[in-house]
């Protein structure tokens, strides 16, 4: 995968000859500043994700864009496909500092574009710019972990990634819902860029102390942008856009963009991900595949939960967003559980258990479409699914770094995150197609929850179809568990 690179990443701290044998935990003196910086960055990204889920139903209605609801999510993940490949190459050649801060800047710019949008098209474009930034940030952070933390601390720092979601999950729905109802949905997007300044200030001194990577003769910016992996990622992102466009326009004329989308997406993704990913090859390929299935099943479901609760059960955006809070808390708990040293021999089983719990949660959610079922069942189900994701996602990151050579940390981390993004794009797109096919797109732009006393519109089949499909995806991920261990030589 990386034979054409002229430079390697500097080895992790525990592999350098001058590294001390024991440097404490992730909050020890050697790692404290960097850990706080990472937590700050992840917390801002987490708050944005929670806030967007809360505000999105209102924003889509205000912009008369319910028909493009799924695009508002998939645009983020589609753009991040290209950004992740770019960040992986950039990090391997020059270190993670530049892609990390470029990503943070793009993330903030996308928020401003989305918050100022006058139509759904501009809003979707802003989400795409956000995706560029988010894709670069997440890959750069994985490279930072691979270079700065020894093997024994990586499960703990992965748990810290999840712990960084705790406060945003608790306060995010309430804050975003209150802002949406009192000031308007735009301020949910326009206010978040201010929060980016703190992570910038916290992380910069610690990141400057990381070992520098020696740039090779072909390591310039234009060379990075023109790299084969970046070109393939760009083709895959364009192909994903064309496929989703075709899926939401069911007519004969849509066959042309669908065919073009497949021609761009399939070859690009096959070459970007580790060989054997789509046939669940043992070891790294299955880790990457399982990550995409887990992320896609979760986001494909979670994107439609607030919309379902607002339109079918008449909840306010605040209450609908709060239904996801328990899942974020138990995600952190599941991540903590996997980080315990005695869990190391059982990591693959933990990942399988996590997928089963996620599938059970997704199957339970559509019961809320029945008036006789308390709406609180969604919150209860999502606490179970969140715990399963905590077991799965953090363990996947640990396994990936364990199976990667130092010089492949950037590209393999990019592959893992691209699998995330591909899963999100694919299954949010599938959800959008199913939602439209079963009549969900006809929910009025100023629908039932917008006016007091109005009866909810009835489109239960559209939501049920989405959740049924995502449950099947989660179960498929559970089936990959037996392939996570590499072949013994």
Secondary structure, 3 states (H helix, E strand, C coil): CCCCCCCCCCCCHHHCCCCCCCCCCCCCCCCHHHHHHHHHHHHHHHHHHHHHHHHHHHHHHHCCCHHHHHHHHHHHHHHHHHHHHHHHHHHHHHCHHHHHHHHHHHHHHHHHHHHCCCCHHHHHHHHHHHHHHHHHHHHHHHHHHHHHCCHHHHHHHHHHHHHCHHHHHHHHHHHHHHHHHHCCCHHHHHCHHHHHHHHHHHHHHHHHCCCCCCCCCCCCHHHHHCCHHHHHHHHHHHHHHHHHHHHCCCCCCHHHHHHHHHHHHHHHHHHHCCCCHHHCCCCHHHHHHHHHHHHHHHHHHHHHHHHHHHHHCCCCHHHHHHCCHHHHHHHHHHHHHHHCHHHHHHHHHHHHHHHHHHHHHHHHHHHHHCCCCCCHHHHHHHHHHHHHHHHHHHHHHHHHHHHCCHHHHHHHHHHHHHHHHHHHHHHHHHHHHHHHHCCHHHCCCCCHHHCCCCCCCCCHHHHHHHHHHHHHHHHHHHHCHHHCCCCCC
